[in-house]
Amino acid sequence: MLRVGGNATFQFSLELNGNGDNLAGQNLMLTSLNVESELSYAYLHAVASHAGVICETVGRHSDDAGIDAVLRVRGKLTEDSRLTDFPVEVQLKATTATPARADGRLSYSLRVKNYNELRSTAIVAPRLLVVLFLPEEPIEWLVHTEESLIARKCAYWLSLRNAPASRNVSSQTVYIPESNQLSSENLLTLMTHFSKGEVINYEP
């Protein structure tokens, strides 16, 4: 049973009668924000796996630095690849808010702390922001049948490297090109650029 209450909590009650085990009353609970976070990682992991790219979770210290996952390539992607073993650090976000669209871009409000972590040039590994836009209704976030598993809507990536300093105190709006859909093909293209030592700067 899936119940979405006013406190935005998902409550799963499991009752297994077939083998005599009764788990009724034992609830597994995640807040809606937790679910959004888990779905954003699941989306990244699925796309990366399909592209043949390693996707790793990170520890608490990396999370404190604004890094939620690491993508890694081991091998030569093209003949002119300079790097054959390198990481790409990813900050994951998810939202049910409908983004404003203008000039082929989607708006997203990011905390200034996260914005500064992502725009830094004093780092070795490339960093990407990945935002998963979800439907407003939680029941539509994931749909599965015997023939398909469908995650509704999609995620987009953005490099904020070398973006201008924010004059704001709490949040900064960034603009993500609609062409930056996080697909297996686009991810491989990104990783190929990074394998050649290319830098992807923010384009305002």
Secondary structure, DSSP 8 states (H G I E B T S, - for coil): -EEE-TT-EEEEE----TTS---TT-EEEEEHHHHHHHHHHHHHHHHHHHHT-EEEE--HHHHHTT--EEEEEES-SSTT-S-SEEEEEEEEEEE-S---EETTEEEEEEEHHHHHHHH-SS-SS-EEEEEEE--SSGGGSEEE-SS-EEE-S-EEEE--TT------SSEEEEEEETT-B--HHHHHHHHHHHHTT-------
